[in-house]
Amino acid sequence: MKNLYNKLFTITIALILASCSSNTEEAVVNEPASESIQEESNNETAADNLFYQVPTPNELFAVLKNSNVAYNRENLSDVSNASNYLTKASKALNFGVYTADLAYVTSLGQMDDASKFFETVRSLSKDLEIENAVDEVIMKRLQSNLENSNADSLFYLSNETYYNAYSYLEENDRRDVLGMIVVGGWIEGLNIILNLEPYSEGSEVCQRIADQKLTLENLLIFTSTIENDQLAEIVGELSGIEEIFNYVSDDVDETESSESTEFTSSESADGVMIFGGGESNSINEKQFNELKSIVLDLRTSIIEGS
């Protein structure tokens, strides 16, 4: 299970090892031209084991566990909407939405709402035939944690639910459904965190929002490998969000907007290379407000879909 968790919710990307920083221990020395065929084969094999991590909704909201942010139920999608979703696409997108909502309510220890969202996620998982997302074992643990008011365990249980769904879809080659769940969950999570508090330069919440620039880049890479017209349509609308993240104000020095950090890599227990580092991002108030507007519009189109 530990090895599985190290792999889960990661997105495969085709990087060439020689593009890594030549100053790091992980850099790969270029082979002679006479061995180009062997080099290409090696690079393709290595690329299969290269992953970029993308945070789960729980990781996005972990910042809230020790914060003074007030709980706001209005930020959540109404669980009564679940019965309105009739197509596979709407069910998958909103499965992602509800798992993000679940992560939010459990991060703030809201027991009553947690129970409702677990039930909703369970119902949609059955519709999507994600057999092990919320099984009987998880439901029994849920009931025990609710009875004992164990908020921390509920938070980790909601994370396990997301991992279970992700792993099942990945192992059964249902990448179209997986892509929709990931996009739906990311949009909902971003919408919630954008509405937690007003813009405050340098705040932990604003930094978490700025960090979503890299997450979005990874989402776009991942979804570009999936051939599905409905997914392509919703992903196409993410371009507006990408433009806002990439925007640099005329009165802000670009070096202040995106500072370079040391590139790092590590190897998981099962030999998978996971890369991190790169740029440390920030957002200004204009970006914050524009993101808030465009994300809300996209989120509304998802939850009102059928």
N, C-alpha and C positions, 0 to 999 in steps of 0.2 A: 504493500500500500504506500509505503514511503516513496519507493521509486516511482510509482504511478503519480503521486502528488507532485513529484519533481518535474514530471513531464506535462501534467495537465494544464489546461488553459494557456498554452504557448502557441505561437504562430510560426510555422516554418517559413523561412525566407532564403532565397537563393543568393547567398553571399559567396564571393570568392575569397578563400583564406588569405591570399596574397594582398587583399585590400586592407587587411587589419594593420594597425600601427606597427611600423617596422621597429619601433623602440620598445615594444612590449615583449615579454617572454613568450606570449602566445603567437607572435608573428610567424608566418611561414616563409621560408627562403624560396625564392623563385628557382625553378628547375631549369636546366639547360634547354635550349630550343629543340634539340634532338630528341627530347623526351616529352614533347608537347602532347602526344596522344595519351601517354600514361598520366601526365599531369591533369589533362582534362577529365580523365576517368576518376582520378583521385579527388579532384575538386567536386565532381558531381556527387561522389559518395559522401564527402565531408559536408556538402551543403544539406544533405538529408538529415544531418545531425546538428544543424545550426538552428537555434531558436531564439526569438525575442520574446521576453515575457511581457504579457499584458495583464494588468491587475484585474482580479475579479471584482464584482460590486462590493464585496466585503472588504477588500483591501482599500478600495476607494473611500469607504466610510469608516475605516478603522480610526481615522483622525478624530472622529466624533466621540469616541468612547470616553475620552478624558477631557472633553471640551464642555463649554457652557452653552452650546448651541441649543436653542429651544426646539422641541419637537413640533412639527407642523403637519398635521394629517392632510391638509389641503395640497401638499406637494405630491401626494400619492394618487395612483390610478384607482378608481373605484372598483372593488372586487366584483360588484354586480355586473360590470361590463363584460366579464369573462364569457358569459353565455351568448354574447352577441358575435363572437368571433367564429366564423363558419369555415373559412378557408385555412389550408395548412400554413400559408404565409402569415395571415393575421394571428393565428394561434401561436406560431413560433416567435414572431416579433413581440407579442404581448406576454409570452412566457418569459422572455428576457426582461420585459418591463416589470413584471411582478416579482421576479427574483431580485431585481435591483431594489424594489420597494421592500421586499422581505429583509434584505441586508440593512436597509436604512432603519426599519422599525426595530430590528434586533440589536443594532448597534447602540440604540438609545433605550433598550430595555423595555419596549412597549409590548407587554405580554398579550393583552387582548387582541391587538392588531396583528401580532405575530401569528397567532393561531389562525386568523382569517386568511392571511396570505399564504401560510403553509397549505391550507386546504385548497386554495385557488391554484397554487402551483402544482399541487398533486393532481387536481382535476385536469389541468391542461397537459400535464405529462402523460396522462392516460390517453388523451385525445391524440397526442403526437406519438404515441407508442414508445415513449422513453421509459422503459420498463422499470429501471432501478433508480430513477431520480428521487422519488419519495416513496419508498417501500414501507412495508408494515413495521420493520425494525426501526426506521427513522420516525414513524408516527408514534410508536410506543415511547421512544426516547423523548420525542417532542412533548407528549403528555406528561411524562415524568418531570421534565424541566419546567413545564408550565405550572404544575402542582407545587413545585418547590421554588418557584420564582427565581430560577437560575438563568439570569440574563446572559451571562458569558457563554454558557453552554449552548443557548439558543443561537447566539451569534455564530458560533463555530458549526452548529448543525445546519444553519442556512447556507454556510459556505460549502459544506459537504454535499448538500443537495445540488448546488450548482456544478460542483466537480463531477458528481455522479452523472448528471445529464450530459455534460461535456464529453466525458470519457465514453459513455455509451454511444453517442452519435459519432464520435471519432472512430471508434473501433468497428462500427457498422457502416462506415463510409456514407454517412448521411450529412455531407458537408453543406448542402443547401439549407437544411434545417438549422444546423449548427451556426452557419453564418448569420441567419436571421435572428437567432437567439442572442448571439454576441452583439450584434448591432442594436437590437432593441434594448438590451440591458445597459449598453454603454450610453445610449441617448437618454434613457431614464435616469441613470446615475448622474450624468452630467447636468441634467435639468434640475435634479434635486439639490446638488451641491451649489449650483448657480443661484439658488433661491434660499440658501441658508442664512445669508447675511449680506448687507450692502458691501460694495467694493471697499476694500481696505488694503492699501499698498503694502506688500510684504507679509500679509497675514498667511497663516498656515492653510486656510481654505483657498485663498487665491493662488498660492503656490501649487496646491493639489490640482486646481483647475488648469493652471499653466502646464503642468506635467502631462495633461491629456493630449497635448500636441503630439508627443511621441506615440501615445496609445493610438491616436487616430491614424498616424502614418502606418502603424503595424496593422490596423484593421483594414486599411485600404489595400495593403499588400496581400493580406490573407484573402479578402473577398474577391480580389482580382483573379484569383485562381479558381473561383467557383463559377460554373456556367449555369446561371439561373436568371431569367429575365426579371422576375419580381425582385430578387435581391439586388440586381444591377440597378434597378430603378431607384430603390431606397438609398443605395450606396451613392448614386449619382448626386443625391441631394446633400451628401456630406461635403461636397466640394466647397460649398459656401462657408462651412465651418472651418475647413482647412485654410481658406483664404484669410479668414479673420485671425487665425492663429499665426499665420505667416506675415501678417501686416506689421510694419514697423512705422511708428509715427514719425513725421518729419522733425519733430522737436525732441526725439529720443535717439540717443546714440545707439546704433545697432549692437555695439559691444555690450551695452547695458541690457538690451532686450534678450540676448541669447549668449550666455557665457559658456566657453568651452570648459569641459571637465575631462579628466583622464579617462581614456577608454580602458575598460576592464573586461576580463572574461573569466569564467570559472567552469568547472566540469562537474556535472551532477553525478550521483552515485551510479547511474547506469550508462555513463559515458557521453551524455548529451552536453554539448557546449552551449552555455547560456551567456550572451553578451550584454553588457550594460555600459553605462557611462555615455559620453557624447556631449550633449548640450544641456545646460541648466536654463530652463525657460522662465519667463515672467510675462505678465500681461498688464496692460494699462487699463484705466477706467473705461475708455472708449471700447476697447476690445471686450471687456467684461460685459458691458451693456449690449453690444451687438451680438455676442455669443448668447446671452440670456434670451434675446428676442428670436434669433434664428433656431435655437435648440427647442424653444417652446413650440414654435410652429411645426417643426418636424415631429416632435413628440406628440402633438395634438393629432397630426395626420395618422400616426401609428395607433393611438388608443381609440380613435374614432373609426378606424378601418373595420371592415367586416370580412 
